[in-house]
């Protein structure tokens, strides 16, 4: 059976964020790591999210990986494609949101034009697809429940403009401009428009007509205002038949209701059911966001933790071995335990100044990957990873290729379960939570383990 929604996410935690919202809206969902082999068969799901590591890589690499994911999802028969990026729109003037969206639109236009030609009716459908899909998409980064909203094209985090929210200090993609029309305009040669809230309050039909009018004017990308869940529902109604939509996971939670309305999706009971978890509990954190720093402090007031220092990692293996020894000892006492490279902006800048931005990040990611693979091999069965780049490094080190999406811990963050290479069917899969740096309440690291059902399946 063909999947309803095929999504391409530009990092691992963003993929999980979207998958979480799809499950909460009643879709059975699997997240795959990287583009699967063409022979891969995924059954009994309504949505598949392909997790890439394409947010901060060179734009040409991001485009190539995203097009490969698009081709695979189209081969699975996906009715609608979704390009997922962060609700903070973090990117640089070189991309990668604009270049990837342009490439996906152009590939879709080429394939749709070739596929829909045979009859007059199909030619008419191709004309509609050309107008609404191949020449235009929407940009809906907002996630109101997590405080990300857009008004008059400006992105807010809580009551602060994006450039005054802490994101101006992001180590890879600092965001110093909250005007998304202007931000995206620096990433694409094509016109960028706005669907402002006065249009949205008129409903889905009016919003659709506005988008069509913009398309007729040659507007390829449309930034969409979004203040609340009602705005997301209006946008979902307006764009449900667009071949490609883009944005954050808020739109993902609104779309399934429209899929049911169109008869594409059946009601599903308990779409996020996982088997009971087992094994020791470990937290690995590489994020330096304000939210994660608060979560680290909260955890350390209650449980043990070890601080990874990039400068010490650069001196050789001793620092990593010390972290392993620390974690083993505390895990043997029952855990949970935290190993973290999270640090305030000044310490991050000092490490980057001494080592270079790329090498500092690589050292931390390699260390977190080594910690994960070693300690999971020694019995860790419940693992939280904070940070998109860190999550990518950990799942790659573990050899995880597919995750079933379970119940939500906090908005945007679910528990997942992943079969691990080399484990027999009698072993419970790894329970894994991949947390975007900015997501989760202050007590996330402690509470997440409390809400995860444990015990071996009967």
Legacy VTK file of the C-alpha trace (Angstrom):
# vtk DataFile Version 3.0
C-alpha trace
ASCII
DATASET POLYDATA
POINTS 458 float
0.000 0.000 0.000
1.376 3.425 -0.967
2.288 5.796 1.818
0.306 9.007 2.182
3.112 11.351 3.254
6.785 11.125 2.430
8.992 13.574 4.319
12.589 14.695 3.894
14.085 16.146 7.086
17.345 18.079 7.161
18.469 16.667 10.504
17.756 13.684 12.742
15.959 15.398 15.613
13.862 17.390 13.168
12.829 14.146 11.517
11.781 12.706 14.868
9.945 15.919 15.733
7.835 15.637 12.567
7.299 11.898 12.972
6.129 12.488 16.535
3.453 14.930 15.389
2.289 12.608 12.633
1.806 9.810 15.164
-0.051 12.147 17.518
-2.366 12.995 14.641
-3.091 9.310 14.012
-0.579 8.220 11.367
1.566 5.118 11.723
5.065 6.395 11.073
8.593 5.097 10.565
11.730 7.204 10.436
14.589 5.968 8.271
18.177 7.157 8.570
19.474 8.236 5.210
18.026 7.152 1.883
17.103 3.442 2.006
18.214 0.887 -0.521
15.720 0.795 -3.425
14.785 -2.768 -2.447
13.772 -1.731 1.086
10.120 -2.536 1.823
8.315 -0.693 4.613
4.888 -2.089 5.415
1.907 -1.098 7.555
2.743 2.598 7.807
1.043 5.753 6.595
4.088 8.013 6.627
7.827 7.678 6.224
10.295 10.375 7.288
13.756 10.223 5.719
16.281 11.747 8.122
19.244 13.412 6.438
22.158 15.347 7.849
21.825 18.193 5.400
21.144 21.331 7.441
24.714 22.587 7.763
26.574 20.752 4.976
27.507 22.416 1.647
24.404 23.279 -0.373
25.254 20.993 -3.282
25.491 18.008 -0.917
22.178 18.925 0.696
20.526 19.144 -2.710
21.928 15.808 -3.903
20.875 13.972 -0.741
17.411 15.543 -0.762
16.807 14.649 -4.405
17.830 11.045 -3.722
15.326 10.947 -0.857
12.635 12.443 -3.094
13.224 9.822 -5.778
12.942 7.002 -3.226
9.757 8.404 -1.680
8.166 8.857 -5.089
8.991 5.228 -5.876
7.040 4.293 -2.731
4.025 6.130 -4.138
3.911 8.999 -1.633
0.876 11.199 -2.306
2.457 14.319 -0.824
6.072 15.330 -0.134
7.182 17.379 2.860
10.558 19.117 3.226
11.094 19.484 6.987
13.477 22.021 8.520
13.755 23.564 11.965
11.040 25.797 13.392
13.774 28.412 13.906
14.535 28.359 10.138
18.224 28.196 10.961
20.286 28.401 7.805
22.839 30.658 6.163
22.581 33.055 3.233
23.957 30.243 1.062
21.222 27.819 2.144
20.290 25.183 2.624
16.527 25.772 2.780
16.236 27.768 -0.444
18.473 25.605 -2.654
16.860 22.356 -1.473
13.313 23.660 -1.920
14.170 24.900 -5.418
15.697 21.563 -6.401
12.745 19.564 -5.072
10.249 21.763 -6.918
12.151 21.455 -10.172
12.428 17.662 -9.889
8.710 17.371 -9.084
7.749 19.587 -11.999
9.815 17.471 -14.370
8.448 14.132 -13.157
4.830 15.304 -12.913
4.884 16.853 -16.374
6.163 13.622 -17.866
3.744 11.415 -15.929
0.538 13.336 -16.609
0.206 13.709 -20.366
-1.877 10.915 -21.837
-5.401 12.397 -21.887
-7.048 15.782 -21.889
-8.092 15.227 -18.266
-4.522 14.399 -17.305
-3.293 17.458 -19.165
-5.666 19.529 -17.078
-4.368 17.874 -13.911
-0.816 18.572 -15.048
-1.696 22.250 -15.450
-2.972 22.347 -11.871
0.128 20.541 -10.638
2.323 22.970 -12.579
0.618 25.929 -10.914
0.368 24.616 -7.366
3.262 22.189 -7.165
5.979 22.499 -9.717
6.085 26.292 -9.518
5.238 26.999 -5.889
5.461 25.742 -2.349
4.719 27.135 1.091
7.122 27.787 3.956
5.439 27.073 7.317
8.154 26.841 10.003
5.863 27.791 12.906
5.278 25.427 15.833
2.991 27.468 18.121
2.826 24.939 20.956
6.600 25.332 21.311
6.474 29.115 21.046
7.531 29.421 17.393
5.159 31.765 15.565
5.293 33.907 12.435
3.616 37.303 12.038
4.000 39.556 9.001
6.740 37.191 7.902
8.766 37.656 11.098
9.654 34.618 13.190
9.224 34.801 16.947
10.510 32.458 19.654
8.150 33.069 22.530
7.814 36.845 22.781
11.204 37.510 21.187
12.137 38.005 17.582
14.333 35.190 16.300
17.454 37.359 16.273
16.962 38.156 19.984
16.071 34.631 21.131
19.511 33.109 21.605
19.557 31.794 18.027
21.858 34.693 17.109
24.531 32.693 18.966
23.942 29.379 17.171
27.430 27.872 16.580
26.697 26.689 13.019
23.800 28.763 11.698
23.503 31.995 13.713
20.171 33.696 12.944
20.491 37.475 13.034
17.441 38.365 10.930
13.829 37.519 11.890
12.299 38.590 8.540
11.915 35.235 6.782
10.944 36.767 3.450
14.263 38.594 3.526
16.197 35.560 4.846
14.856 33.232 2.166
15.285 35.893 -0.499
19.035 35.700 0.060
18.987 31.918 -0.536
17.059 31.672 -3.803
16.956 33.602 -7.089
13.177 33.144 -7.220
10.554 35.527 -5.810
9.422 35.071 -2.199
5.944 36.106 -1.112
3.847 36.232 2.044
0.530 34.739 3.112
-0.291 37.122 5.932
-2.678 36.449 8.782
-5.522 38.657 7.481
-5.771 36.169 4.615
-5.607 33.106 6.859
-8.460 34.272 9.082
-10.722 34.146 6.009
-10.272 30.349 5.874
-8.788 27.635 3.711
-10.505 28.546 0.442
-9.420 32.178 0.655
-5.864 31.126 1.503
-5.796 28.728 -1.444
-6.985 31.487 -3.785
-4.300 33.808 -2.419
-1.620 31.188 -3.080
-2.927 30.679 -6.612
-2.818 34.423 -7.236
0.778 34.566 -6.010
1.674 31.617 -8.256
0.179 33.440 -11.236
2.535 36.327 -10.423
5.515 33.955 -10.463
5.953 33.731 -6.668
7.679 30.414 -6.046
8.063 30.435 -2.237
5.424 31.730 0.171
6.250 32.447 3.815
3.088 31.814 5.855
2.074 33.672 8.974
1.023 31.320 11.786
0.022 32.340 15.294
-1.881 29.314 16.564
-3.232 25.844 15.818
-6.219 27.293 13.939
-3.844 28.938 11.470
-2.101 25.597 10.921
-5.456 23.933 10.235
-6.310 26.602 7.663
-2.958 26.170 5.939
-3.312 22.385 5.896
-6.694 22.738 4.198
-5.244 25.139 1.635
-2.178 23.058 0.700
-3.253 19.415 1.168
-3.112 18.772 -2.595
0.203 20.547 -3.202
2.781 17.988 -4.333
5.369 19.620 -2.046
4.989 21.507 1.222
7.775 22.680 3.500
8.081 23.750 7.105
8.267 22.655 10.700
6.419 19.847 12.393
3.408 21.993 13.330
2.088 21.718 9.779
2.749 17.980 9.948
0.335 17.628 12.846
-2.387 19.527 10.965
-2.224 17.630 7.653
-3.575 14.165 8.697
-7.072 15.557 9.384
-7.151 16.763 5.796
-5.915 13.414 4.525
-8.887 11.754 6.231
-11.205 14.348 4.764
-9.935 13.479 1.297
-10.277 9.735 1.980
-6.546 9.017 1.917
-6.150 7.937 5.545
-8.067 5.497 7.760
-8.533 5.778 11.506
-5.782 3.892 13.378
-5.884 2.686 16.989
-2.754 3.345 19.077
-0.388 4.336 16.223
2.499 5.000 18.677
2.554 1.682 20.513
6.048 0.350 21.338
7.270 -2.735 23.184
8.330 -2.235 26.849
11.837 -0.831 27.275
14.740 -2.426 29.112
18.404 -1.740 29.909
20.400 1.031 31.591
19.579 4.725 31.066
22.037 7.196 29.494
21.844 10.822 28.315
24.302 12.244 25.763
24.132 15.965 25.064
25.984 18.036 22.490
23.495 20.868 22.148
24.441 24.308 23.467
20.967 25.833 23.246
19.504 27.707 26.192
16.860 25.023 26.707
19.399 22.198 26.798
21.729 24.089 29.130
18.839 24.423 31.569
18.047 20.717 31.220
21.666 19.805 31.916
21.692 21.923 35.075
18.430 20.395 36.275
19.733 16.858 35.698
23.047 17.521 37.441
21.222 18.643 40.569
19.827 15.091 40.839
22.112 12.705 38.953
25.792 12.380 38.012
27.278 13.869 34.879
30.594 14.178 33.059
31.562 17.263 31.015
33.288 16.585 27.701
35.836 19.271 26.808
36.772 19.660 23.119
40.271 20.889 24.009
40.864 17.799 26.144
39.486 15.525 23.406
41.969 17.086 20.988
44.898 16.018 23.190
44.273 12.296 22.772
42.166 9.368 23.967
42.523 9.842 27.707
39.601 12.250 28.140
37.204 9.976 26.258
38.345 6.976 28.286
37.735 8.954 31.470
34.184 9.670 30.304
33.627 5.983 29.576
34.928 4.951 32.986
32.732 7.541 34.707
29.629 6.400 32.824
30.283 2.685 33.404
30.660 3.177 37.151
27.466 5.226 37.509
25.455 3.007 35.188
26.443 0.029 37.294
24.904 1.867 40.266
21.599 2.075 38.419
21.897 5.371 36.532
20.719 7.419 34.765
23.932 9.221 33.881
24.711 12.222 31.668
27.743 12.890 29.474
27.596 16.351 27.932
29.517 18.777 25.783
26.849 21.440 26.272
28.412 24.744 27.297
27.650 28.458 27.359
28.426 30.564 24.242
31.721 31.935 25.592
33.178 28.477 26.256
31.999 27.279 22.855
33.649 30.261 21.140
36.894 29.647 23.036
37.036 26.033 21.897
36.177 27.000 18.322
38.846 29.712 18.340
41.492 27.229 19.472
40.456 24.281 17.288
38.384 25.749 14.479
34.586 25.454 14.280
34.575 22.291 12.177
37.181 20.374 14.181
35.625 21.289 17.532
32.286 19.946 16.347
33.818 16.814 14.851
35.655 15.971 18.065
32.488 16.195 20.123
30.378 14.249 17.623
32.986 11.489 17.343
33.221 11.221 21.135
29.452 11.027 21.583
29.227 8.391 18.849
31.947 6.311 20.500
30.281 6.615 23.904
26.940 5.521 22.480
28.208 2.516 20.553
30.365 1.296 23.442
27.832 1.755 26.231
24.850 0.444 24.259
26.968 -2.595 23.477
27.506 -2.992 27.227
23.821 -2.871 28.153
22.371 0.627 27.780
18.843 0.138 26.449
17.331 3.597 27.079
19.179 6.480 25.456
18.447 10.207 25.105
20.518 12.355 22.734
20.232 16.158 22.721
21.133 18.142 19.608
20.617 17.541 15.906
24.270 17.084 14.941
24.874 14.976 18.036
21.876 12.785 17.230
23.145 12.259 13.709
26.550 11.190 15.002
25.047 8.787 17.544
22.610 7.001 15.245
25.347 6.667 12.630
27.724 5.187 15.180
25.054 2.743 16.343
24.208 1.671 12.813
20.537 2.576 13.281
18.710 2.656 9.945
15.054 2.681 11.001
13.028 3.766 14.028
9.414 3.140 14.940
7.866 6.276 16.431
6.200 6.026 19.832
4.474 8.316 22.297
5.440 11.923 22.960
7.633 12.962 25.897
7.380 16.712 25.277
6.098 18.584 22.215
8.301 17.597 19.294
10.112 14.748 21.071
8.848 11.150 21.190
10.380 7.925 22.342
11.321 5.702 19.417
12.550 2.127 19.150
15.225 0.891 16.806
16.453 -2.625 16.035
20.222 -2.757 16.288
22.583 -4.606 13.945
23.780 -7.880 15.425
21.057 -8.247 18.035
18.841 -11.313 17.871
15.058 -11.044 17.731
14.869 -12.071 21.391
16.498 -8.790 22.445
14.328 -5.750 23.000
15.106 -2.904 20.568
16.932 0.180 21.753
14.613 2.845 23.162
15.899 6.124 21.770
14.835 9.757 22.174
16.433 12.324 19.839
15.826 15.822 21.183
16.250 19.030 19.222
18.368 21.395 21.280
15.640 23.970 21.828
12.888 21.490 22.729
11.691 20.053 26.026
10.894 21.335 29.490
13.516 21.983 32.131
13.082 18.496 33.645
13.151 16.696 30.286
16.208 14.504 30.960
14.783 13.147 34.197
11.107 12.952 33.329
11.632 11.202 29.985
12.716 7.998 31.709
9.753 8.178 34.074
7.211 8.167 31.242
8.809 5.254 29.344
7.158 1.894 30.155
9.801 -0.689 31.093
9.996 -4.457 31.367
10.532 -7.204 28.855
7.650 -8.036 26.511
5.690 -11.166 27.401
LINES 1 459
458 0 1 2 3 4 5 6 7 8 9 10 11 12 13 14 15 16 17 18 19 20 21 22 23 24 25 26 27 28 29 30 31 32 33 34 35 36 37 38 39 40 41 42 43 44 45 46 47 48 49 50 51 52 53 54 55 56 57 58 59 60 61 62 63 64 65 66 67 68 69 70 71 72 73 74 75 76 77 78 79 80 81 82 83 84 85 86 87 88 89 90 91 92 93 94 95 96 97 98 99 100 101 102 103 104 105 106 107 108 109 110 111 112 113 114 115 116 117 118 119 120 121 122 123 124 125 126 127 128 129 130 131 132 133 134 135 136 137 138 139 140 141 142 143 144 145 146 147 148 149 150 151 152 153 154 155 156 157 158 159 160 161 162 163 164 165 166 167 168 169 170 171 172 173 174 175 176 177 178 179 180 181 182 183 184 185 186 187 188 189 190 191 192 193 194 195 196 197 198 199 200 201 202 203 204 205 206 207 208 209 210 211 212 213 214 215 216 217 218 219 220 221 222 223 224 225 226 227 228 229 230 231 232 233 234 235 236 237 238 239 240 241 242 243 244 245 246 247 248 249 250 251 252 253 254 255 256 257 258 259 260 261 262 263 264 265 266 267 268 269 270 271 272 273 274 275 276 277 278 279 280 281 282 283 284 285 286 287 288 289 290 291 292 293 294 295 296 297 298 299 300 301 302 303 304 305 306 307 308 309 310 311 312 313 314 315 316 317 318 319 320 321 322 323 324 325 326 327 328 329 330 331 332 333 334 335 336 337 338 339 340 341 342 343 344 345 346 347 348 349 350 351 352 353 354 355 356 357 358 359 360 361 362 363 364 365 366 367 368 369 370 371 372 373 374 375 376 377 378 379 380 381 382 383 384 385 386 387 388 389 390 391 392 393 394 395 396 397 398 399 400 401 402 403 404 405 406 407 408 409 410 411 412 413 414 415 416 417 418 419 420 421 422 423 424 425 426 427 428 429 430 431 432 433 434 435 436 437 438 439 440 441 442 443 444 445 446 447 448 449 450 451 452 453 454 455 456 457
